[in-house]
Amino acid sequence: MLVIPAIDLKDGQCVRLRQGRMDDSTVFSNDPVDMAARWVEAGARRLHLVDLNGAFAGEPVNGEVVKAIAQAFPKLPIQIGGGIRSAAIIETYLKAGVQYVIIGTKAVKEPEFVSQMCREFPGHIIVGLDAQDGMVATDGWAEVSNISAIELGKRFRDDGVDSIVYTDISRDGMMQGVNVEATVQLAVESGLPVIASGGVTNLADIEALAKVAHQGICGAITGRAIYEGTLDVREAQALCDKLLG
C-alpha cells in the first residue's frame, strides 16, 4: 500500500481546501515543484496532483506546473486529476511524463468515455469517485448526483480501469480520520483496487487502512496532514511496508 502525498494546485500555488470549497483554501507553497521535491525526499513513491482550477473550468489550468513536476522527477509515477474531459488532454499529460490520469466528473456523466479511454490509453486510467453520504459528486464537488459510488464502481469493473480514487468529501481537509468502512466496501463490491482519500490524518489512519489492504486498498492519499505535520510520509510508508511485509 502506497502513502501518496497530494499537491493541490490553485492559481499556480500549492493549497489545501476544506471539503472541496475553493473559497476555503490554505496556501502551503508558491513553488509546487519544490514541494514535490520535499515529498520525494521524504520517500514518496507516487504523487497525487489535482488541478483545482481545472476541476471547475472543465479543462487544464495548471498544466504547465504539472508538466514541470513530471519533468523534474521523470522516474516517479504521478497521477493527475481535475479538468480531464477529453482524449487530447489525456494524451498531453501522458506525453508530459504523467503516468496516470484521473477521470472524475466525466466518468459520472459519460461512463462510456472511461471505457473508450481505457482502450485508447490502457494502464493509464484511474477513475475518481468523490462521494457525499455515498452519492457521487461532480464539477469540483459543486453538484451531488443520484448515483452511488458503489453502483458506478461496478460499472467500471470490466473496462480496464487501473484503480479508483475514492474521496469522502465530508472528511476531506477536515482532519477527522478516514472512512475505512466505505472505502473497503467500494473495493470489495467493485472488484477494483481503491486508493483512499479524504480525512487521512495520522498513523492510526494509515494503520487502519493497511490492516484492510488485502481487501483491495492499494494506497492512501494524504494532504493537509503532511503539510500540518500530523503525519510523516516516511514513517507512514515504513509502517505500511512493515505491516504488509
Disulfide bonds with the S-S distance in Angstrom:
none
